[in-house]
Amino acid sequence: MSASPPIGRRLTVRDIVARKGKDPVVCLTAYTTPIARQLDPHVDILLVGDSLGMVLYGLPTTLGVTLDMMIAHGQAVVRGSTQALVVVDMPFGSTQESPAQAFRNAARVMAETGAGAVKLEGGREMAETIAFLVSRGIPVMGHVGLRPQSVNTQGGFRAQGRDEAEAQGLIDDARAVAEAGAFSMVVEGTVAPVAERMTQAVSVPTIGIGASVACDGQVLVIDDVVGMFMDFTPRFVRRYATLGPQVGEAAAAYAADVRARRFPGPEHTFPARSA
């Protein structure tokens, strides 16, 4: 059975590293204080993902997400949690220019949100940047395999690792990220046998999404899990609730009551003070 976060203490990156090959790491995305409060008792990591661009803001990809957006939502999730490690995504364009640029932006995220770590997409090409951040006190979660911020160069949202050359490249990416000092890494959209090989190749936890049950943990987007984001359903998603239609039904019932003057009733209004 997976261990629950300890009561009264927020999990740290060291706690996550210690899970390698042991209890699976449970991770869900969160973007708001109320959702963070609901998820916090049940997960090890709350990831403030740049997926918020699509599920909250209606953007077609994550590329339009800004650093200010990530900081605002990171602050909200930290306020709504007490136990889970909070990790904030570094958005597109905030880390790729140079290690110095990445440090300035990641330091701002850490200082302004109170999060415990940042997440940075990229493999071998980002190893120097990861090492630069870690050596200066910023814990980094890596992200390899399918990388949404690189969707235009990866040929779209397609599974990674289908041939041996590509598979070996992914394994090399995972090793480079781990050796640079990342405390864990997301492995996204990678064929299961290759994700398993990546997990075996590194000494830090891998957290799969559309990867393999052999990963050291799993992450999903909360709006997919509860059925609030209904535009499409990725193959790797399991819906545990379907709240989107329920929200619509509640709005329809409210509208009907207002139009029929059934709401507000006497119990919803303030009576005059008695003389």
NORMO-V23330 format. One record per pair of residues at least 24 apart in sequence whose C-alpha atoms are under 8 Angstrom apart, sorted by the first residue. I is the first residue (numbers start at 0). GAP is how many residues later the second one is. D is the distance in whole Angstrom. If there is no record, write none. Layout:
i = <I/I>
gap = <GAP/GAP>
d = <D/D>
//
This chain:
i = <3/3/3/3/4/4/4/4/4/4/5/6/7/7/8/8/9/9/9/9/10/10/10/10/11/11/12/12/12/12/12/13/15/15/15/15/16/16/16/16/18/18/19/19/19/19/20/20/21/22/23/23/23/24/24/24/24/25/25/25/26/26/26/26/27/27/27/27/28/28/28/28/29/29/29/30/30/30/30/31/31/31/31/32/32/32/32/32/32/33/34/34/35/35/35/35/36/36/39/39/39/39/39/40/40/42/43/43/43/44/44/44/44/45/45/45/45/45/46/46/46/46/47/47/47/47/47/47/47/48/48/49/49/49/50/54/54/60/61/61/61/61/62/62/62/63/64/64/65/65/66/66/66/69/70/70/70/71/73/73/74/74/74/74/77/77/77/84/84/84/85/85/85/86/86/86/86/86/86/87/87/87/87/88/88/88/89/89/89/89/90/91/94/94/95/97/98/98/98/98/98/101/101/102/102/105/106/109/116/118/120/120/121/121/122/122/122/122/122/122/123/123/123/123/123/125/126/126/126/127/129/129/129/129/130/130/130/133/133/138/138/139/139/139/139/140/140/140/140/140/141/141/141/141/141/141/142/142/142/142/143/143/143/143/143/143/143/144/144/144/144/144/145/145/145/145/146/157/158/158/158/159/159/159/160/160/160/161/166/169/170/170/170/173/173/173/174/174/177/177/177/186/208/209/209/209>
gap = <37/38/39/40/36/37/38/39/78/79/77/76/74/75/73/74/72/73/74/75/33/72/73/74/73/104/72/103/104/126/170/169/28/167/168/189/166/167/187/188/186/197/183/184/185/196/184/195/194/193/192/193/194/182/191/192/193/191/192/193/190/191/192/193/191/192/193/194/190/191/192/193/47/191/192/42/43/45/46/41/44/45/48/43/44/45/46/47/48/46/42/45/41/42/44/45/43/44/40/41/42/43/44/42/43/41/39/40/41/39/40/41/42/31/38/39/40/41/39/40/41/42/25/26/29/38/39/40/41/39/40/39/40/41/170/168/174/87/29/30/86/87/28/29/86/28/26/27/25/26/24/27/38/39/38/41/42/41/39/41/37/38/39/40/35/36/37/30/31/32/29/30/31/28/29/30/31/32/54/27/29/30/31/29/30/31/28/29/30/31/58/57/25/34/30/31/29/30/31/33/34/27/31/29/30/32/31/28/24/24/26/28/25/51/47/49/50/51/53/54/48/49/50/52/53/51/49/50/53/52/47/50/51/52/49/50/51/47/48/43/44/41/42/43/44/41/42/43/44/45/35/40/41/42/43/44/42/43/44/45/26/29/30/41/42/43/44/25/42/43/44/45/41/42/43/44/41/31/30/31/32/29/30/31/29/30/33/29/27/28/26/27/30/24/27/28/26/27/24/25/26/24/27/25/26/27>
d = <8/7/7/7/7/7/7/6/6/7/7/7/7/7/7/6/6/4/6/6/7/6/6/5/6/7/7/8/8/7/6/8/8/8/8/7/6/7/6/6/7/8/7/6/5/6/8/6/8/8/5/5/8/7/6/4/6/6/6/7/7/6/5/7/5/5/6/6/7/7/5/5/7/8/7/5/7/7/6/6/5/5/8/5/5/8/6/4/8/6/8/8/5/8/5/6/5/6/8/6/7/6/6/7/8/6/8/5/6/5/5/6/7/8/6/6/5/6/6/5/6/7/7/6/7/7/6/5/6/6/5/6/8/6/8/7/6/8/8/8/7/7/7/6/6/8/6/7/6/8/6/7/8/8/6/7/6/8/5/7/7/4/7/8/7/7/6/8/6/8/5/5/7/6/6/5/5/6/8/7/7/5/6/6/5/6/7/6/6/8/8/6/8/8/8/7/7/5/8/6/7/7/8/8/6/7/7/8/7/7/6/7/7/8/8/8/4/7/7/6/7/5/8/5/7/8/6/5/5/7/7/6/7/7/5/6/8/6/7/7/7/8/5/6/8/5/6/5/5/7/6/6/8/6/4/6/5/5/6/7/7/7/7/7/6/5/7/6/5/5/6/6/7/5/5/7/7/7/5/5/6/6/5/6/6/6/6/7/6/7/7/5/7/6/8/7/7/6/6/7/7/6/7/8/5/8>
//
